[in-house]
Amino acid sequence: MPDSSFLDWPFFDQTHRDFARALEDWARANLATLCPEDEAHGDKMDQTARRLVRALGKAGFLAASIPAAHGGRARDFDVRAICLGREILGRHAGLADFAFAMQGLGSAAITLFGTEAQKARYLPGVGRGELIAAFAISEVEAGSDVGNMSTRAVLDGDHYVIDGGKTWISNAGLADFYTVFARIGDEPGAKGLAAFVVDADTPGLSVSERIDVIAPHPLGSLKFDKMRVPAANLLGQPGEGFKVAMSVLDVFRTTVGAAALGFARRALDEALARSVKRVVFGSRLADYQLTQAKIAEMAVAVDASALLIYRSAWTKDVKGGRVTREASMAKQFATDQAQMVIDQAVQLWGGLGVVSGVTVEQLYREIRALRIYEGTSEVQKLVIAAKVYEEFGNG
């Protein structure tokens, strides 16, 4: 049984405990049917992802990422609930976590910077699981270096004409709409960006390729060829694109750490179960001190990650404002430590740990991308250091 004692921590109120327990019960009852192993990858992956989004919306769990005015749980986001959702779903099925998380990430710019008309058009459908959202910022030469973006938007009457492309886009080909970032005007670097909400059926938008990665994840590249987007679809003001992007990541980086925490908890459970059953040289694997040392390291990593994640989520929900330092710490530490925990679990499983389809082998593939997307571990360290120096200078 997974540890749930952390729900008693003061970071949560009763609504979060109720949300977590309801989602845990729902996941146990439904995910085996909604996300069978043979349909979580390959040709059936897109269909499975759509089915998961619909089911999560129907059950009411997507409300964590939607403002209360449009059917959600909180004024903007309930970050603690999103983190609990990602942790729980990540422990059960990586594709379920993906389906849950992308609804929030893909629509967050509308929540934070959209007009009332934009919010009313998109957010209720996202919360009900009827519209699938996507976040399109990365390019071949502009991943962590957002300021190197080359996709360009030029104002032409009451429309912007967008040319260029995006890659590493989650939900490419599945999404009903995309939050697209493009360069506008002649300002250099991050100063000259803008964000738009773009419907998937907009002429000039195409999915140029699908990208297969080591874990189930609908991913692809987009191409924009003289794509005309109404000026009314601009999110925020011209030139505010970098601010829009960083504000979104300020919320969702913490939740990436929560997904990693879910993977790590599952790996620890799998390692414990294996170590008490496996007999080596006449004794249980759990009886050896080297095993106990590994388990101790894994347990400490899990609890320390949870503390950083839920501190960041609580700070955002309760204190408000930016949580750049807290979110980067949570994301960097939790993803790196989850990699360690899962690697140790594979080691304790021995040869079976690298057999395709075994849970720890699946986790080993699923965790790796989390140390890269929404800012690599190296980028997070630079962000953390910059904030620490900034606070030191202001002391």
N, C-alpha and C positions, 0 to 999 in steps of 0.2 A: 504493500500500500504506500502511495506517495505521502511524504510529509506535508501536512496542512497546518501545522502549528503556527506558521508564520502569519496566518490569517488573524491571529490574536494580537499581532503587533499594532501599536497605536497609529500606524500609517493609514489604517482602514477604518471606515465606519460600517455600520451593519448592512447598509445597502451593498457595499463591496463584498462582504462575506456572503450575502445572499446570492449575488451575481456569480461569484466563484463556484458556489456549491451547485447552483442551478446549471451552470455551464458544464461542470464536471459530470453531473448526472446525465445531461443531454449528450455529451460526448460519448460516454460509456454506452448509452442506449442506441445511438444513431450512427457514429462514425464508421463502424465496420460495414454498414450497409451503404452509406453515402460515399465512402472513400475506400473501396476494396483495393487491396494491394495491386491486383492486376490491372486496375483502371486508374492508378495514381501516376502513371507515366506513359510515355509513348503516345499513340494516336488518340487514346481515350482521355488523356490528361485534361484537355480543354473542356470537354464535356463534364468531367468530374469537378473541375474548378467552378464551372457555372452552377452545377447542382449544389455545391457547398455554399456558394454565395446566396443562392435562393433560400436554402434551408436555414442558414444562419440569420438571414433577414426575417424570414417567417417566424422564427423562434424568438426574435426580439433582441438578439445579442449585438447586432450591428449598431444599435442605438448608442453604444458607447462612443462612437466616432462622429455623431451627428448632434448639432445644437438642439437644445430643448424646444426652441421655437419651431423646429421642423421634425419633431418626434423623437428627439434624443434625450440623453440622461442629464446633461449639464449645459451651462451657458454656451461653451464652445466644445470642449472635449472633456471626457472623464478619463484622464490619462491613467489613473490607477486601474480603472476597469479595462482599458485597452491592454495594459500590461498583464493583468490577470488573464484576460482572454488569450493573449499570445502565449503566455506561459502554459496554460492548461491545454490549449490546442496543440502547441508545439510538442508537449509531452505525449500526446496521442497520435498526431499525424502532421507531418510537416506541411503537406499541401493544404490542410485545413487552416493552419496558422497563416499561410500565404493568402488564402482567400479572404480571411478575416482582416488581415493587416492592410491589404491593398485598398479595401474600401475606404479606410481612413486616410491613408497616404495619398491616394489619388484624388480625393475630394477636399483635402484639408485646406488647400489654397482658396477654395470657394468659401469655406467656413470662415477663414480669417480675413479675406480681402474681397470677397464677392459682393456684388450689389444684392439688394433684397430680391430683385427679379432673378438673378442667377441662382441664389440660394433656393428660392421656391421652385425653380425649374429642375434642379439636379438633386438636392440633398434628400428630399423625402424618398425618392426612388433608390438612392444609395442605401438609406437606412432600411428599406424594405427588401433589399436584395434584388430589386428589379432593374437597376442600372449598375453596370460594372465600371469601375473607375480605374484610371491609370495616371502615372506621374512620369512625364517625359522630359528629362533634363540632360541626361548623359549623351555625349557624342564620342566618336572615335578618339578625338584629340582633346576632349573636355570631359573628364570624369571627375576626379578630385579638384582639378583646375577648372572650375566653372567659368571663370573669367575668360577662358580661351574659346568659348562657344563661338561657332561660326554660322549657325542657322540664323537667318536674317528675316525681319519683318519690316515691310515698307508700307507706309500709309498711302492708300489710294482711294480718295473720296471717303466713304463711310465704311471701308474695309481695310484690313491689313493683308498684304500679299506676302506669304511666308514661303521661303525656299530653303532647303537644307535637309537635314535628317537627324535622327536620334538612334541610339543603339543601347543594348542592355535594358530594354524597356519591359518591365513586368506587365503582363496582360496585353502585350502587343498582339493584336488580332482578336482578342476577347472583349476588349473594353468597348463600352458604348460612348465614352468620351475620354479625352486626355487633357491633363494640365500640361501645356506645352510652353517651354521657355525659348526665347529667341532674342537676338541682338536687334536693338532698335536705335536708330540715330547713329552718331559718330563717336559717342563717348567710349573711351577705351576700357578694357577689362570688365570687371563686374559692374561698373557704373552704368553701362548702356544696355541693360537687359530688361525684358518685359515678359509677363506671363499671360497666357490666354487659355480659355477653356474652349476645346475644339471637339465637335461631335465626330464620331468615328466615320460617319458617312459623308463627311465634307469632301467635295471634289478636289483632287490633287493630293489627298492623303492616301498612302498605300503602305502595306506591310511588305517591306523589301526582302526580309528573310526571317526565318525562325532560328533560334539559337538553342542548341541542345547543350545542357550543362550536366554536372555530375549528380545532381539531385533533382527530383521532380519540381519543375518551376517553369510555367509558361513565360517565355522570354523571346524577344525579337527586336528587329530594327524597323524604324519607320522612315518613310521618304516623303518629303513635302515638295511638290512641283507646282509652283504658282498657285498655292492653296490660298483661297480667299476666305478670310475669317472676319465676321462683322466686328467693327470697332467696339460694339457693345459687349463683346466677349473678352475684352481686356480685364484682367484681374488687378485691382489697384490702379496705380498711375503709371504712365510711361516712364521707364527708367527704374522702377521699383522691383524688377524681377529678382534681383539678388536678395533683396529684403524678403520677398515672398518665399523664395526657396529656403533661406536660412530659418525663417520663422516656422515653416513646416517641419524641417529637420530638427529644430529645437524641441519639438514635441515627439517626433517619431523615432529619433535615435534611442531614446530611453526604451522604447518598446522593442527595438531590435535586441537589446540586452535581455528583455523579458523572454523573447522567443528562444534565445540561447540558453537561458535559465531553464526553460521547459525541456529542452534537449538534454541538458546536464542532469536534471532530476531523473529523467527516464534512464539515462546511462548509469547513474548511481544505483537506481533500483535494479537494473539488469545485472550490474556487477555484484550487488549484494545477493541476489537470488542465485547467481552462478556460483559464487564463492561458498555458500553454505551447502550446496548440493554436490559440487565437484570434489572427488577424492583423489589426492595426489600423494604418492608414496605412503599410503596407509592413513592419511589424515585429511580432514576437510581443508580445502584451500583457505577457508576463513580462519583456520587455527594458526596459520603461519604469520609471524610478525611482519614480514614484508608485505603480505596482503593487507594486514591491518593498517600499516603505514599508508598504503595507497588509498584505502577507504577513508582514513582520517583526512588526508589531503583533499580528496574529492568532496567530502562533507563540508570542510572549511570553505572551499572555493564556492560551493553552492550557497551557503549561508551568507558569505561576504558579498557575493553577487546580488543576492536578493536584497540585502540592506542598501546597497548603492542604487539599485533599480527603484525600489519603492521610496527611498529618500527623494530621488529626483522626481518621481511621479507625484508624490505628496507635495513637494515644493511647488511644482507647476500648478497643481489643482488648488492648493490652499493659499499660497503666497502670491501666485501670479507672476507676471513678468517673464523675463528670459531666464532659462536654466541651462545656458550653454555649457558651463563648467560641469554641472551635475550630470547632464545628459551624456556628455562626452566621456566622463568617468564611468558611468554605468555601461555605456555601449562598449568601450574599449576593454574594461576589466571583465565584464560578463562574457563577452564573446571569446576572448583569449582564454579565460579560465574554463569555459565550456569545452573548448578544443582539448585542453589538458585532461579534463574529466572523462571525456569520451574516449580519448586515446588510452587512458588507463583502463577503462572498461573493456576496450578491445583486447588489451594485453591480458587482462584477467580471464577473458573468455578463451584465450589461446587461439588455436587454429580455427575453431568455429567462428571466432570474431571477425575473420576476413572472408567468410563465406557469403556470397551475394544473397541478399534477402534477409539475413539475420538482423535483428533490431539494432545491435551496436554497429554493425557495418553500415546500415542505412543512416544512422546518426552521424557516423564518421564522414559520410558524403554530405549530409545536410548542413552540418555546422560550418563547413569551410567558407561558404559564400558570405556568411554573416560578418566575418572579419574584414570584408571588402566593401560590401554595399552600404550606402548612406554614410560614406566616409571610412576609409581604411583605419586599422588600428594605429598606423603611423601618423595619419592626419589627426586622429583624436588626441594623440600625445602632444602634437604641436598646439592644438586648440587648448588643451588643459594647461600646458606650460604658459601660453600667452595670457590666459586668465589668471593664473597664479601670480605671474609677474605684474600684471595689471593691478591686482589686489594688493600686492606687496608695495607697489609704488604709491598706492592711494592710502596706505596705512599711516 
